[in-house]
Amino acid sequence: MDISSIAGSAQFVRSEQTLSTTMMKQAADQQNKIANLLAQNAQQAPQPAAQGSTGFSFSTYA
């Protein structure tokens, strides 16, 4: 194997690693966005009704 083949192979491996790292970062960013949206949704969701004096309450929270 000559030096140019080795250098070409090394460059290819490096570019593949860079691509994989970029893809993992994009996936992590998307997961963070989804987590933030879910957190916002949980804050805006109606909370269960407090129990009344009878000890029973009705809630549509599910």
Stockholm file with secondary structure:
# STOCKHOLM 1.0

chainA/1-62         MDISSIAGSAQFVRSEQTLSTTMMKQAADQQNKIANLLAQNAQQAPQPAAQGSTGFSFSTYA
#=GR chainA/1-62 SS CCHHHHHHHHHHHHHHHHHHHHHHHHHHHHHHHHHHHHHHHHHHSCCCCCCCTTSCCCCCCC
#=GC SS_cons        CCHHHHHHHHHHHHHHHHHHHHHHHHHHHHHHHHHHHHHHHHHHSCCCCCCCTTSCCCCCCC
//
